Amino acid sequence: MLPTNSLNQRQRLLAHLVEHHRITTIDARLKLDILHPAARVFELKALGYSIVSYRRTVDTGHGNRHKVAEYVLIF
């Protein structure tokens, strides 16, 4: 079981962004167990990380397409 406090969520999100450079809202929720990724991105930006967001349309895996954010870490 993953810790759900904001510090641990930020650490998981940052580790993913460093390794993979990007993540969508859907993937952050499903793969990292972060239910409100926008809040964690906001916190990381406040800590000085350069993260930009784009709107993408993705398949949710249930045959539906949704507009979601994709977050990209800028090095």
C-alpha positions in Angstrom: 0.0 0.0 0.0 1.3 3.4 -1.0 1.3 6.3 1.5 -1.4 8.8 0.7 0.0 12.0 2.3 0.8 14.9 0.0 4.6 14.6 0.6 4.7 11.0 -0.6 2.5 11.8 -3.5 4.8 14.7 -4.5 7.8 12.4 -4.3 6.1 9.7 -6.4 5.0 12.3 -9.0 8.5 13.9 -9.2 10.2 10.6 -9.5 7.9 9.6 -12.3 8.5 13.0 -14.1 12.3 12.7 -13.7 12.3 9.2 -15.2 9.5 9.6 -17.9 9.3 13.4 -18.3 5.5 13.4 -18.6 2.3 12.0 -17.1 -1.4 12.5 -17.7 -4.0 13.1 -15.0 -5.5 9.6 -15.7 -2.1 7.9 -15.4 -1.2 9.8 -12.2 -4.4 8.5 -10.6 -4.1 5.0 -11.9 -0.4 4.3 -11.7 0.7 6.6 -8.8 -2.5 6.6 -6.7 -2.6 10.4 -6.8 -6.3 11.5 -6.8 -5.7 15.2 -7.3 -2.5 15.5 -9.5 -3.1 19.2 -10.2 -2.6 20.0 -6.5 0.7 18.0 -6.4 1.9 19.8 -9.6 1.0 23.2 -8.1 3.0 22.3 -5.0 6.0 21.1 -7.0 5.9 24.3 -9.0 5.9 26.3 -5.7 9.0 24.4 -4.8 10.7 25.6 -8.0 10.2 22.8 -10.4 9.4 23.8 -14.0 6.3 21.8 -15.0 4.1 22.8 -17.9 0.7 21.3 -18.7 -1.1 20.6 -21.9 -4.6 19.5 -22.7 -4.9 16.1 -24.4 -7.7 13.9 -25.4 -7.1 10.3 -24.2 -9.0 7.1 -24.1 -9.9 6.2 -20.5 -9.8 2.4 -21.2 -13.6 2.2 -21.1 -14.1 3.3 -24.7 -14.6 6.9 -23.7 -12.4 9.9 -24.6 -11.8 12.7 -22.2 -9.8 15.9 -22.2 -7.2 15.7 -19.5 -4.0 17.5 -18.5 -0.6 16.1 -19.4 2.2 17.4 -17.2 5.7 17.7 -18.5 8.8 18.4 -16.5 11.2 20.9 -18.1 14.9 20.3 -17.4 
